[in-house]
Amino acid sequence: MNKYTANLINYERFLLMKKSAILINTGRGGIENESDLARVLDEDLIAGAGIDVFEEEPIDSKNPLLKVKNKEKLVLTPHIAWASIEARTLLMERVIHNIQVFLNLKK
């Protein structure tokens, strides 16, 4: 997040979304205004959200997303949600492959 992306998606921008919209943020915390997101979920203005990055990590117990009334509309995960056994295995296979390719180029 930087000065151009902080709170980029705020209440006014949420109002531009269709009621069926689902916000997914797995990139950078703070891009969506967390208070505004909690508000639009509680007001049924969007269908839902899935967030695994937060403005403050680890997520603070006072974060408004933890107090959303319509909890069924919100999925919160720690930023390690990608770390399944399958993902880690694939990652290590690719790292090994890249090292082998690099070493073959050095010969």
C-alpha positions in Angstrom: 0.0 0.0 0.0 1.2 3.5 -0.8 -0.3 7.0 -0.9 -2.0 6.2 -4.2 -3.6 2.9 -3.1 -4.4 3.6 0.6 -8.2 3.4 1.0 -8.5 3.3 -2.8 -11.8 1.4 -2.4 -13.9 3.5 0.0 -17.6 3.8 0.7 -18.2 5.9 -2.3 -16.5 3.4 -4.6 -18.4 0.5 -3.0 -21.6 2.3 -3.9 -20.6 2.0 -7.6 -20.4 -1.8 -7.3 -23.3 -4.1 -8.2 -25.1 -5.6 -5.3 -23.7 -9.0 -6.5 -20.1 -7.9 -6.2 -17.6 -9.8 -4.1 -14.4 -8.1 -3.2 -11.3 -10.3 -3.0 -8.1 -8.8 -1.7 -5.1 -11.1 -1.4 -2.5 -8.5 -2.5 -2.0 -5.6 -0.1 -3.8 -4.5 3.1 -5.3 -1.1 3.3 -6.3 -0.9 -0.3 -9.9 -1.1 0.8 -11.1 1.0 3.7 -11.8 -1.7 6.3 -14.4 0.4 8.2 -16.2 1.1 4.9 -16.1 -2.5 3.9 -17.7 -3.6 7.2 -20.3 -0.9 6.7 -21.3 -2.0 3.1 -21.5 -5.6 4.2 -23.8 -4.7 7.1 -25.9 -2.6 4.8 -26.1 -5.4 2.2 -24.7 -3.2 -0.5 -22.3 -5.9 -1.8 -22.6 -9.7 -1.8 -19.4 -10.4 0.2 -15.7 -10.2 0.6 -12.7 -12.4 1.0 -9.7 -10.8 2.6 -6.3 -12.2 3.6 -4.3 -9.0 3.9 -5.1 -6.2 6.4 -4.0 -2.7 7.0 -2.5 -3.8 10.3 -1.0 -7.3 10.5 -1.6 -9.3 12.5 -5.2 -8.2 12.5 -6.0 -6.1 15.6 -8.9 -7.2 17.8 -10.6 -3.8 17.3 -10.6 -4.2 13.5 -14.2 -3.4 12.3 -14.2 -6.5 10.0 -14.2 -8.6 13.1 -17.5 -7.0 14.2 -19.4 -7.4 10.9 -23.1 -8.4 11.6 -23.4 -10.3 8.3 -20.5 -12.7 9.1 -21.7 -15.2 6.4 -20.7 -12.5 3.8 -17.1 -12.3 4.9 -14.1 -14.7 4.8 -11.0 -13.6 6.6 -7.8 -15.6 6.5 -4.2 -15.0 7.5 -1.8 -14.0 4.7 -0.5 -17.6 4.7 -3.6 -19.0 3.1 -1.5 -20.0 0.0 0.7 -22.3 2.1 -1.0 -25.6 1.4 1.2 -28.7 1.2 0.6 -28.8 -2.6 1.6 -25.1 -3.0 4.8 -25.5 -1.0 5.7 -28.7 -2.9 5.2 -27.0 -6.2 7.2 -24.0 -5.0 10.2 -26.2 -4.0 10.0 -28.1 -7.3 10.3 -24.9 -9.2 13.1 -23.5 -7.0 15.0 -26.8 -7.6 14.4 -26.6 -11.3 15.5 -22.9 -11.5 18.7 -23.8 -9.6 19.4 -26.7 -12.0 18.8 -24.5 -15.1 21.1 -21.8 -13.6 23.9 -24.3 -12.9 23.6 -25.7 -16.4 24.0 -22.2 -17.9 27.3 -21.7 -15.8 29.0 -24.7 -17.6 
